[in-house]
Amino acid sequence: MDRSLAPPISLLADIPFAEAKKIKLSDNVEAYLVEGGKKNIIRLQTYIKAGRWHEPQKLVAQICARMLKEGTKNYTAKALAEKIDFYGATISTKAHFDYVCITLYTLKKFLPQVLELQTEILTNAIFPEKELNTIINNSKQQLKVNLEKTDYLASTAFLAEVFGDKHPYGYEVSEKDYSVLEVETLKKFYRQCYHKSATVYICGKFNEQDITVVQKSYNNLFNDNSKQSILNKNEYAYHPTKKTITKPNCLQAAIRIGGTALPKTHKDRFNFNILNIILGGYFGSRLMKNIREEKGYTYSINSGIQSYLNGNYFLISTEVGKEVCDAAVNEIFTELNRLQNEVISDSELQLVKNFICGALLRLIDGPFKAAGVLKDLYDFDLNTRYFANYIDKVKNITAEELLNCAQTHLKEDTLTQVIARC
């Protein structure tokens, strides 16, 4: 063996990625089991349809989720936190665009006790006025800080332009939106959205006995069979635009360029994924080489695709020195134009193919990561065959296919440009 020679690089034949086992915890709760790991740790993630998409007014989903651990019928916020800490566990609550996620980490031996605390949060939250006022005041202060940051201004304005400022995904918030929040509004939202149905992802080192314990716990949850009301959502027709936000005395300019994106199920989505990686999806991407390494305009620049249940977007994002903002924008569009007019070299395409295969393996390394990927698939009625198909596309895609994809889906006149600067 000549150790001075690097071993040959070969693309994956397939991804060893198994489907999660699906079971029913109760009539209204489905669960996916992802077993693995060596340590006696179990994670449960409970997804409830109580995100932004379901809220009756701005911020209700976010603040309701934050208030869940601020006091229940049987515990003060302090007592609840101490109880969770006593078992070496964590329970976190976070509202997203489509769901609220309750994430529970616990040692296997304390699973029954920690599940009891989760049940307390999900059934007996009382939304104390004092704690709500504290959260609102802290949130207002954080908003004031964020409104001084060009990256925050550009990001929120970009989503407003793509989805519409009345849309759950696109609205911007003000201090007034926090001020008008009331305890009764949160309680009503909690009653109407938190007790109907849920999807649970159970992962880690567990056995049948543990699943029985989980099943017993969830059997007392999500028993409200009344139909969840569907709120009227603002329909918004996307129109590409250019917007500049002036922020005096800022040190950096924030650039956001993008638009609506192809859904996961679109026939060109795989091609667009690969194209996005070439453009700005990894450290050796074209945007990084040009704007960071060659020009020195920024520390970081990237592009990405975000998919939600009711919308998708593509985004190029960076912060640059205010004096080079215009030059950076020009270089971004230079790279977009190159993708539409120049065939990608064999060496660059092979490099990207190798990167994608390695990244996909890292993406499912361990039960916790695998569960997250499975959720992203199952949300869109996909399965692990999607990954096998993606690998096939990565291995076989041609430079000409990518050129056609760029000419179809990366036209400059379809992109929105938002810049926050001095």
C-alpha positions in Angstrom: 0.0 0.0 0.0 1.4 3.4 -1.0 0.3 5.7 1.8 1.5 8.8 -0.1 -1.6 8.3 -2.3 -5.0 9.4 -1.2 -7.7 6.7 -1.4 -10.1 7.0 -4.3 -13.3 8.9 -3.7 -16.5 7.2 -4.7 -20.1 8.4 -4.6 -22.6 6.7 -2.4 -24.5 3.8 -3.9 -27.4 4.4 -1.5 -28.2 5.9 1.9 -28.8 3.3 4.7 -31.8 5.2 6.0 -34.7 3.2 7.5 -38.3 4.4 7.8 -39.5 5.2 11.4 -41.9 2.8 12.9 -45.4 4.4 13.1 -47.8 3.7 16.0 -50.9 5.2 17.5 -50.5 6.6 21.1 -54.2 7.5 21.1 -57.0 8.2 18.7 -55.6 11.7 18.0 -51.9 11.1 18.4 -49.5 9.5 16.0 -46.0 8.6 16.9 -42.8 7.8 15.0 -40.2 5.6 16.7 -36.5 6.2 15.8 -34.4 3.8 17.9 -30.6 4.2 18.3 -27.7 5.5 20.4 -25.7 4.0 23.2 -26.7 6.2 26.1 -29.9 5.9 28.1 -31.4 9.1 26.8 -34.8 9.5 25.3 -36.0 12.5 23.3 -39.7 13.2 22.6 -40.8 15.9 20.3 -44.5 16.7 20.3 -45.7 18.7 17.3 -49.0 20.5 17.7 -50.9 22.6 15.1 -50.6 25.8 17.1 -47.9 27.8 15.2 -48.2 31.1 13.4 -50.5 29.6 10.8 -53.1 28.9 13.4 -53.0 32.1 15.6 -55.9 34.6 15.7 -53.6 37.6 16.0 -49.9 38.5 15.8 -47.6 36.9 18.4 -50.2 34.7 20.1 -48.5 31.4 19.0 -45.1 32.6 20.1 -46.1 34.0 23.5 -48.5 31.2 24.3 -45.6 28.7 23.8 -43.3 30.7 26.0 -45.9 30.9 28.7 -46.5 27.2 29.0 -43.8 26.8 31.7 -44.6 30.0 33.5 -47.0 28.4 36.0 -49.6 25.6 36.2 -52.4 24.7 38.6 -49.9 22.7 40.6 -46.6 24.4 40.1 -45.2 27.9 40.1 -42.7 28.6 37.3 -39.8 28.3 39.8 -41.1 25.0 41.3 -41.6 23.5 37.8 -38.1 24.5 36.7 -36.6 23.0 39.8 -38.6 19.8 39.4 -37.4 19.4 35.8 -33.8 20.1 36.9 -34.1 17.5 39.7 -34.5 14.8 37.1 -31.7 16.1 34.9 -34.2 16.7 32.2 -35.1 19.5 29.9 -38.5 20.5 28.5 -38.5 23.3 25.9 -41.4 24.9 24.0 -41.1 26.8 20.8 -43.6 28.1 18.2 -42.7 27.8 14.5 -44.6 28.9 11.4 -46.7 25.7 11.2 -46.4 24.0 14.6 -45.5 24.4 18.2 -42.9 21.9 19.3 -42.5 20.6 22.8 -39.1 19.0 23.1 -38.4 16.7 26.1 -35.0 15.2 26.9 -34.7 12.8 29.8 -32.7 9.9 31.2 -34.6 6.6 30.5 -35.1 5.9 34.2 -36.9 9.1 34.8 -39.2 9.0 31.8 -42.5 8.5 33.8 -41.8 11.4 36.1 -40.8 13.8 33.4 -43.8 12.8 31.3 -46.0 13.8 34.2 -44.4 17.3 34.2 -45.0 17.5 30.4 -48.7 16.6 31.0 -48.9 19.3 33.6 -47.7 21.9 31.1 -50.0 20.7 28.3 -53.2 20.4 30.4 -52.8 22.8 33.4 -51.0 26.0 32.2 -52.6 29.0 33.8 -50.9 32.0 32.1 -50.2 34.2 35.1 -50.7 37.9 34.4 -47.4 38.9 36.1 -45.3 36.5 34.1 -47.0 37.6 30.9 -46.2 41.2 31.6 -42.6 40.2 32.2 -42.3 38.4 28.9 -44.0 41.2 27.0 -41.7 43.8 28.6 -38.6 41.7 27.8 -39.8 41.1 24.3 -40.3 44.8 23.7 -36.8 45.5 24.9 -35.4 42.8 22.6 -37.5 44.2 19.7 -35.9 47.6 20.3 -32.5 46.0 20.1 -33.4 44.1 16.9 -34.7 47.2 15.2 -31.2 48.7 15.4 -29.8 45.7 13.5 -29.7 45.8 9.8 -29.8 42.0 9.5 -33.1 41.8 11.4 -34.6 44.6 9.4 -33.6 43.1 6.1 -34.8 39.6 7.1 -38.2 40.6 8.3 -38.8 42.9 5.4 -37.8 40.1 2.9 -40.4 37.7 4.3 -43.0 40.5 4.2 -42.2 41.1 0.5 -42.3 37.3 -0.4 -45.4 36.3 1.6 -47.1 39.6 2.2 -47.2 41.6 5.4 -50.5 40.2 6.5 -49.5 36.6 6.0 -48.6 34.5 9.0 -45.2 33.8 7.5 -44.6 37.4 6.5 -45.9 39.8 9.1 -43.6 42.2 11.0 -44.2 43.0 14.6 -44.3 46.3 16.6 -44.4 47.2 20.3 -48.1 47.7 19.9 -48.5 44.1 18.9 -47.1 43.0 22.2 -49.1 45.6 24.1 -52.5 44.4 22.9 -51.9 40.8 24.0 -54.2 39.6 26.7 -54.2 36.6 29.0 -57.7 35.6 27.9 -56.6 35.5 24.2 -53.8 33.2 25.1 -56.0 30.9 27.2 -58.6 30.7 24.5 -55.8 29.8 21.9 -54.5 27.2 24.4 -57.9 25.6 24.8 -58.7 25.6 21.1 -55.4 24.4 19.7 -53.4 22.5 22.3 -55.8 19.6 23.0 -56.9 18.3 19.6 -54.2 16.3 18.0 -50.4 15.9 17.8 -47.6 14.1 16.1 -44.8 12.7 18.3 -41.2 11.7 17.4 -39.7 9.4 20.0 -36.0 8.7 19.6 -33.0 7.4 21.5 -32.5 4.2 23.5 -35.9 2.9 24.5 -37.8 -0.5 24.7 -41.4 -1.6 24.6 -41.9 -0.9 28.3 -40.8 2.8 27.7 -43.3 3.0 24.8 -46.1 1.7 27.0 -45.2 4.4 29.6 -45.4 7.1 26.8 -48.7 5.6 25.5 -50.2 5.8 28.9 -49.2 9.5 29.3 -50.5 10.6 25.9 -53.7 8.6 26.3 -54.9 11.5 28.6 -53.9 14.2 26.2 -55.4 15.6 22.9 -58.9 14.2 23.5 -60.7 17.2 22.1 -62.5 15.9 19.0 -64.1 19.2 18.1 -63.1 20.5 14.7 -60.3 23.1 14.7 -61.5 26.3 13.1 -59.6 27.4 10.0 -58.8 31.1 10.0 -59.0 33.1 6.9 -55.5 33.6 5.6 -54.5 36.6 3.6 -53.9 35.5 0.0 -50.8 37.2 -1.5 -49.6 37.2 -5.0 -45.8 37.4 -5.0 -44.4 40.3 -7.1 -40.6 40.7 -7.2 -39.4 44.1 -5.9 -36.5 46.1 -4.7 -36.6 47.7 -1.3 -34.0 49.7 0.6 -34.3 50.3 4.3 -32.3 53.3 5.7 -30.7 52.8 9.1 -28.6 55.8 10.1 -25.2 55.1 11.8 -25.1 51.4 11.0 -21.7 49.7 10.5 -22.9 47.0 8.1 -25.4 46.7 5.3 -27.6 43.6 5.2 -28.4 42.1 1.8 -31.3 39.7 1.2 -32.0 38.5 -2.3 -34.4 35.7 -3.3 -38.0 34.8 -3.8 -40.6 32.0 -3.8 -39.1 28.6 -4.2 -40.1 25.2 -5.7 -41.9 22.9 -3.2 -40.2 19.7 -2.2 -42.4 17.7 -4.5 -41.7 19.7 -7.7 -40.0 17.8 -10.5 -37.1 20.3 -10.6 -36.6 20.5 -6.9 -33.6 18.2 -6.8 -31.9 20.1 -9.6 -32.6 23.4 -7.8 -31.2 22.0 -4.5 -27.9 21.1 -6.3 -27.8 24.5 -8.0 -28.3 26.2 -4.7 -25.4 24.3 -3.2 -23.1 25.4 -6.0 -24.2 29.0 -5.6 -24.0 29.4 -1.8 -24.8 26.2 0.0 -21.4 25.2 1.3 -18.1 26.8 2.3 -16.5 26.4 -1.1 -19.5 27.8 -3.0 -19.2 30.4 -5.7 -20.6 33.2 -3.5 -18.1 32.4 -0.8 -15.1 32.2 -3.2 -16.0 35.5 -4.9 -17.4 37.8 -2.2 -15.5 36.5 0.8 -12.2 35.0 -0.4 -11.5 37.1 -3.5 -13.2 40.4 -2.7 -13.1 40.4 1.1 -16.5 42.1 1.3 -18.0 39.8 4.0 -17.2 37.1 6.6 -20.0 34.9 5.5 -22.5 34.6 2.6 -24.9 31.8 1.9 -27.9 30.7 0.0 -30.6 28.3 1.0 -34.1 27.0 0.5 -36.8 26.9 3.2 -39.9 24.8 2.9 -43.0 25.2 5.1 -46.5 23.5 4.8 -47.9 26.6 3.1 -45.0 28.3 1.3 -41.4 28.1 0.3 -38.7 30.6 -0.4 -35.1 30.8 -1.7 -32.7 33.3 -0.1 -29.2 34.7 -0.5 -28.1 36.3 2.7 -25.1 38.3 3.8 -23.9 41.3 5.8 -21.1 43.5 4.2 -19.3 46.7 5.0 -21.6 49.6 4.2 -19.0 51.1 1.7 -19.0 47.9 -0.4 -22.7 47.1 -0.4 -23.4 48.1 -4.0 -20.3 46.2 -5.2 -21.4 43.1 -3.3 -24.9 43.2 -4.8 -23.4 43.4 -8.3 -21.1 40.4 -7.6 -24.1 38.4 -6.4 -25.9 39.0 -9.6 -22.7 38.3 -11.5 -22.7 34.8 -10.0 -26.4 34.3 -10.7 -25.8 35.3 -14.4 -22.8 32.9 -14.6 -25.0 30.0 -13.6 -27.5 31.0 -16.4 -24.9 31.5 -19.1 -21.9 29.2 -18.4 -21.8 25.5 -18.2 -20.4 24.2 -14.9 -17.0 22.5 -15.2 -16.7 18.7 -14.6 -14.3 19.3 -11.7 -16.6 21.7 -9.9 -19.6 19.5 -10.4 -17.8 16.4 -9.1 -16.7 18.4 -6.0 -20.2 19.4 -5.3 -21.5 15.8 -5.8 -18.9 14.6 -3.3 -19.9 17.3 -0.8 -23.6 16.5 -1.1 -23.1 12.8 -0.4 -21.1 13.5 2.7 -23.5 16.1 3.9 -26.5 13.7 3.6 -24.7 11.1 5.6 -24.0 13.6 8.4 -27.6 14.7 8.2 -28.8 11.3 9.5 -26.0 10.5 11.8 -27.7 9.3 15.0 -31.3 9.0 16.0 -31.9 12.6 17.0 -30.8 13.9 13.6 -32.5 11.2 11.7 -35.8 12.0 13.5 -35.6 15.6 12.3 -35.0 14.6 8.7 -37.9 12.1 8.8 -40.2 14.8 10.1 -39.2 17.0 7.2 -40.1 14.2 4.9 -43.3 13.0 6.5 -44.7 16.5 6.7 -44.9 16.5 2.9 -46.1 12.9 2.5 -42.6 11.8 1.4 -40.5 8.9 2.7 -36.9 7.8 2.7 -37.1 6.8 -0.9 -36.9 10.6 -1.5 -33.3 10.4 -0.3 -32.5 7.5 -2.6 -34.0 9.4 -5.5 -32.0 12.5 -4.5 -28.7 10.4 -4.5 -29.6 9.1 -7.9 -30.1 12.6 -9.2 -26.8 13.8 -7.6 -24.9 11.0 -9.2 -26.4 11.5 -12.7 -27.1 15.2 -13.1 -25.4 16.9 -15.9 -24.0 20.4 -16.2 -26.6 21.1 -19.0 -29.5 20.2 -16.7 -28.2 22.7 -14.1 -27.8 25.4 -16.8 -31.4 24.8 -17.8 -32.6 24.9 -14.2 -30.8 28.2 -13.6 -32.2 29.8 -16.7 -35.7 28.7 -15.7 -35.7 29.3 -11.9 -33.0 31.9 -11.2 -34.1 34.8 -13.5 -33.1 38.1 -12.1 -36.6 39.6 -12.7 -38.2 36.9 -10.5 -36.0 37.9 -7.4 -36.8 40.3 -4.6 -33.9 42.4 -3.3 -34.0 43.9 0.2 -31.1 46.0 1.6 -30.8 47.6 5.0 -28.1 50.2 5.0 -27.1 53.7 6.0 
